[in-house]
Amino acid sequence: MERVPLFARCSRKDLAKIAALADEIDIPAGKVLAREGERGREFFVLLEGSAQVNRDGRDVAALGTGDFFGEIALVTDKARVATVTATSPTRVLVITDRAFRELLRNSPEIQGKVLEAVADRLAAAL
C-alpha cells in the first residue's frame, strides 16, 4: 500500500490501520468496478492487473498496479464521475464508504494526509 500515491504520506502505523479496514478481492476481466453516475460506496486500489476508465462514452485513462479510484465520490459524497472496468484479471483492495469515513473521523493524522493527496490529484486534473 505504501506504493499507492494516496497513502504515500502515511506512516507504517497509518498503513496498518488502513489495511485493517480493507478487503482484498480478485476481479475477473470485464467486470465493472464503478459506474458513472452511480453513488460511490467504496474506494479501490489496484494491487495487480489493469482497468480502463471511461467518461461520457470515451476512454480517458488506463489504470495499473498501484493506481486507485473512488476516493472523490467518498470524500465529496457525489456520484461517480467515470466508469471503471477491469481489463485483465485484477486484485483490488477495497475500502467501503463507512470504513473510509470512520478512518478519517478517528484518525486526524491520516485524514490530513489523505485529503492532501486528494487535493493534489484534483489539482492535477484541472
Residue frames as qw, qx, qy, qz and C-alpha x, y, z in Angstrom:
[[0.000, 0.883, 0.469, 0.000, 0.00, 0.00, 0.00],
 [0.349, -0.704, 0.067, 0.615, 2.91, 2.35, 0.53],
 [0.339, 0.004, 0.575, 0.745, 3.34, 2.45, -3.27],
 [0.088, 0.730, 0.638, 0.230, -0.14, 3.94, -3.65],
 [0.217, 0.392, -0.028, 0.894, 0.11, 7.74, -4.05],
 [0.469, -0.670, -0.246, -0.520, -2.96, 8.33, -1.88],
 [0.810, -0.578, -0.093, 0.034, -1.20, 6.66, 1.06],
 [0.689, 0.424, -0.250, 0.532, 2.38, 7.74, 0.27],
 [0.036, -0.645, 0.313, -0.696, 2.41, 10.28, 3.12],
 [0.807, -0.481, -0.026, -0.342, 1.19, 7.70, 5.66],
 [0.172, -0.585, 0.767, -0.201, 3.42, 6.05, 8.25],
 [0.335, 0.059, -0.937, -0.074, 3.62, 2.27, 8.71],
 [0.101, 0.244, 0.763, -0.589, 1.27, 2.64, 11.69],
 [0.460, 0.388, 0.035, -0.798, -1.20, 4.57, 9.49],
 [0.477, 0.271, -0.699, -0.459, -0.94, 1.91, 6.78],
 [0.127, -0.057, -0.967, 0.213, -1.68, -0.83, 9.31],
 [0.308, 0.356, 0.515, -0.716, -4.88, 1.00, 10.35],
 [0.511, 0.415, -0.282, -0.698, -5.92, 1.32, 6.71],
 [0.351, 0.205, -0.888, -0.216, -5.14, -2.33, 5.92],
 [0.100, 0.134, 0.884, -0.437, -7.25, -3.48, 8.86],
 [0.448, 0.450, 0.328, -0.699, -10.31, -1.84, 7.26],
 [0.445, 0.498, -0.467, -0.580, -9.72, -3.12, 3.74],
 [0.855, 0.081, 0.502, -0.100, -10.60, -6.32, 1.89],
 [0.024, -0.425, 0.720, 0.548, -8.58, -7.89, -0.93],
 [0.740, 0.384, 0.439, -0.335, -10.77, -9.14, -3.77],
 [0.317, -0.117, 0.739, 0.583, -9.99, -10.90, -7.05],
 [0.491, 0.605, 0.182, -0.600, -11.92, -9.43, -10.01],
 [0.678, 0.231, 0.607, 0.344, -12.30, -11.08, -13.45],
 [0.136, -0.107, 0.398, 0.901, -11.56, -9.19, -16.66],
 [0.156, -0.394, -0.640, -0.641, -14.62, -7.34, -17.94],
 [0.341, -0.634, -0.649, 0.246, -16.14, -6.65, -14.51],
 [0.012, 0.745, 0.075, 0.663, -17.36, -3.07, -13.95],
 [0.483, -0.184, -0.578, 0.631, -15.93, -1.81, -10.66],
 [0.014, 0.509, 0.322, -0.798, -17.53, 1.65, -10.68],
 [0.291, 0.563, 0.661, 0.402, -20.28, 3.05, -12.90],
 [0.101, 0.127, 0.060, 0.985, -20.53, 6.69, -13.94],
 [0.406, -0.385, -0.246, -0.791, -23.47, 8.46, -12.32],
 [0.741, -0.423, -0.518, -0.053, -23.93, 5.94, -9.51],
 [0.444, -0.837, 0.214, -0.237, -23.30, 6.75, -5.86],
 [0.481, 0.477, -0.681, 0.278, -19.81, 5.77, -4.74],
 [0.808, -0.526, -0.003, -0.265, -19.84, 3.25, -1.91],
 [0.874, -0.324, 0.177, 0.317, -16.25, 2.08, -2.00],
 [0.091, 0.880, -0.427, -0.185, -12.71, 3.09, -2.79],
 [0.978, 0.157, 0.082, 0.109, -10.40, 0.82, -4.82],
 [0.135, -0.769, 0.573, 0.248, -6.64, 0.30, -5.06],
 [0.890, 0.373, -0.238, -0.107, -5.33, -1.90, -7.87],
 [0.625, -0.584, 0.510, 0.087, -2.87, -4.33, -6.32],
 [0.372, -0.150, 0.791, 0.461, -2.42, -6.32, -9.55],
 [0.395, 0.539, 0.723, 0.176, -3.91, -6.09, -13.03],
 [0.100, -0.025, 0.251, 0.963, -5.35, -3.30, -15.12],
 [0.198, 0.668, 0.666, -0.265, -8.55, -1.33, -15.68],
 [0.214, 0.353, 0.400, 0.818, -9.96, 1.17, -18.17],
 [0.035, 0.518, 0.432, -0.737, -11.58, 4.48, -17.18],
 [0.131, 0.427, 0.647, 0.618, -14.43, 5.66, -19.40],
 [0.045, 0.495, 0.392, -0.774, -16.24, 9.01, -19.12],
 [0.468, 0.590, 0.062, -0.655, -19.18, 10.06, -21.27],
 [0.892, 0.398, 0.196, -0.091, -18.62, 7.04, -23.52],
 [0.528, 0.746, -0.364, 0.183, -14.92, 7.81, -24.14],
 [0.862, -0.203, -0.230, 0.404, -11.84, 6.05, -22.79],
 [0.030, -0.961, 0.115, -0.252, -9.95, 8.61, -20.72],
 [0.157, -0.708, 0.659, -0.199, -7.32, 6.62, -18.80],
 [0.846, 0.042, -0.532, 0.006, -5.76, 3.23, -18.27],
 [0.503, -0.710, 0.373, -0.323, -5.02, 2.13, -14.72],
 [0.743, 0.238, -0.610, 0.142, -2.45, -0.35, -13.47],
 [0.721, -0.334, -0.493, 0.353, -0.87, -1.67, -10.31],
 [0.370, -0.214, -0.303, 0.852, -0.77, 0.99, -7.59],
 [0.151, -0.277, -0.258, -0.913, -3.45, 3.17, -9.15],
 [0.016, 0.368, 0.786, -0.496, -6.59, 3.98, -7.19],
 [0.199, -0.292, -0.391, -0.850, -10.06, 5.36, -7.79],
 [0.456, -0.565, -0.669, -0.159, -13.28, 6.07, -5.98],
 [0.402, -0.289, -0.453, 0.742, -11.88, 8.41, -3.37],
 [0.069, -0.121, -0.111, -0.984, -13.53, 11.52, -4.82],
 [0.529, -0.405, -0.537, -0.518, -17.01, 10.03, -4.53],
 [0.632, -0.422, -0.589, 0.275, -16.31, 9.06, -0.92],
 [0.335, -0.180, -0.256, 0.889, -14.81, 12.40, 0.12],
 [0.162, -0.012, -0.142, -0.977, -17.43, 14.52, -1.64],
 [0.383, 0.317, 0.783, -0.374, -20.44, 12.15, -1.42],
 [0.466, 0.525, -0.205, -0.682, -21.09, 12.83, -5.13],
 [0.926, 0.291, 0.189, -0.146, -21.93, 10.37, -7.90],
 [0.718, -0.162, 0.464, 0.492, -19.14, 8.54, -9.71],
 [0.204, 0.774, -0.187, -0.569, -17.57, 10.67, -12.43],
 [0.386, 0.485, -0.696, -0.363, -16.49, 7.73, -14.61],
 [0.977, -0.044, 0.032, -0.208, -16.96, 4.03, -15.27],
 [0.056, -0.639, 0.767, 0.015, -14.01, 1.78, -14.42],
 [0.963, 0.114, -0.035, -0.240, -13.82, -1.73, -15.91],
 [0.607, -0.471, 0.606, 0.206, -11.19, -4.40, -15.22],
 [0.615, 0.633, -0.346, -0.317, -9.32, -5.18, -18.45],
 [0.510, 0.304, -0.796, 0.119, -7.45, -8.16, -17.02],
 [0.714, -0.475, -0.504, 0.099, -7.83, -10.42, -14.02],
 [0.072, 0.651, -0.246, 0.714, -7.31, -7.93, -11.22],
 [0.546, -0.419, -0.611, 0.392, -6.71, -7.99, -7.47],
 [0.045, -0.681, -0.044, -0.729, -8.06, -4.93, -5.68],
 [0.235, -0.206, -0.654, 0.689, -8.01, -3.56, -2.18],
 [0.224, -0.611, -0.487, -0.583, -11.49, -2.28, -1.31],
 [0.122, -0.169, -0.572, 0.794, -12.42, 0.11, 1.48],
 [0.038, -0.680, -0.708, -0.186, -16.14, 0.77, 1.98],
 [0.010, -0.691, -0.080, -0.719, -17.53, 4.27, 2.43],
 [0.666, -0.712, -0.120, -0.190, -18.41, 3.57, 6.08],
 [0.849, -0.280, -0.026, 0.448, -14.91, 2.28, 6.88],
 [0.476, 0.414, 0.077, 0.772, -13.28, 5.13, 4.93],
 [0.217, -0.765, -0.087, -0.601, -15.27, 7.79, 6.81],
 [0.791, -0.606, -0.086, 0.024, -14.61, 6.08, 10.15],
 [0.782, 0.012, -0.015, 0.622, -10.90, 6.02, 9.36],
 [0.246, 0.541, 0.053, 0.802, -10.88, 9.74, 8.54],
 [0.462, -0.753, -0.132, -0.450, -13.00, 10.63, 11.57],
 [0.834, -0.547, -0.012, 0.065, -10.97, 8.61, 14.07],
 [0.755, -0.169, 0.173, 0.610, -7.51, 9.30, 12.66],
 [0.145, 0.953, 0.064, -0.258, -6.98, 13.03, 12.07],
 [0.294, -0.609, 0.567, 0.470, -3.36, 12.40, 11.05],
 [0.418, 0.166, 0.811, 0.375, -4.49, 10.06, 8.26],
 [0.288, 0.815, 0.490, -0.117, -7.34, 12.40, 7.31],
 [0.014, -0.878, 0.187, 0.441, -4.94, 15.25, 6.66],
 [0.299, -0.372, 0.744, 0.467, -2.62, 13.10, 4.56],
 [0.388, 0.395, 0.810, 0.193, -5.44, 11.58, 2.52],
 [0.227, 0.887, 0.345, -0.208, -7.10, 14.96, 1.90],
 [0.119, -0.743, 0.405, 0.520, -3.76, 16.44, 0.78],
 [0.326, -0.098, 0.840, 0.422, -3.34, 13.59, -1.71],
 [0.330, 0.643, 0.691, 0.028, -6.91, 14.02, -2.99],
 [0.088, 0.915, 0.052, -0.391, -6.33, 17.78, -3.40],
 [0.224, -0.514, 0.632, 0.535, -3.11, 17.07, -5.34],
 [0.358, 0.212, 0.860, 0.297, -4.99, 14.68, -7.61],
 [0.252, 0.815, 0.505, -0.132, -7.83, 17.14, -8.24],
 [0.038, -0.848, 0.196, 0.491, -5.37, 19.95, -8.96],
 [0.300, -0.293, 0.758, 0.500, -3.51, 17.75, -11.46],
 [0.355, 0.453, 0.802, 0.160, -6.79, 17.03, -13.27],
 [0.171, 0.865, 0.275, -0.384, -7.56, 20.72, -13.85]]
